[in-house]
Amino acid sequence: MHIVDGVLSTDVVVTGAVIAVGGIAYGLRGITIENMPRTALLSAVFFVASLIHVPIGPTSIHLIMNGLLGLILGWAAFPAVFIALLLQAVFFGFGGITVLGVNTVNMALPAVLVGLAFSPFLARVDGRIMAVVAFVAGASSIMLSAVMVGLSLALSGQEFLATAKLVFINNIPIMVVEGFLTAAAFSLIKKVRPALLLSGASSRVTA
């Protein structure tokens, strides 16, 4: 999922940076002193989960957990993902600095969309239905991220079309794994610490 420096066209890099700045700015408005530890914790989860890469051909796969971030943090997933990607780029060379905006958008925007789509429904259900919906949310976030990474590559040149298709195919197993992990994590959090979900994606961002 981490696109490296020098691959994307200037138009894609600039567009990604602009969208990322807007998403981060909007997400920061919803972070208060009270929910800052939760945002930091989920940013750390994303950092660790996406740090372990399994190379497959010209790409690699790894966990992201952006579905869980979207369900719990909502728009705050943007700054949480940005900070984690920045640290990965600086300390481990994953991704890159010039593509930081594109990588942030590719992983944070699906998180926000999944949070907005599924959080209101998840707040009203329990048990197996909740687990199934959380599974779909986790799998959907990876699917959207894979599609957006593929689009970022495809829009940068015809030579990346094959790689773009490979990115999506390689991430199909991750969709299933993240679906199960998201369902398990969300069910556990709702059972033992439901307060963590009270101001998630469905909450309004306050000035």
Helices and strands as residue ranges (DSSP letters): H 10-29, H 36-49, E 54-56, E 59-61, H 66-73, G 74-76, H 77-92, H 100-122, H 127-154, G 158-160, H 161-170, H 172-192, G 194-197
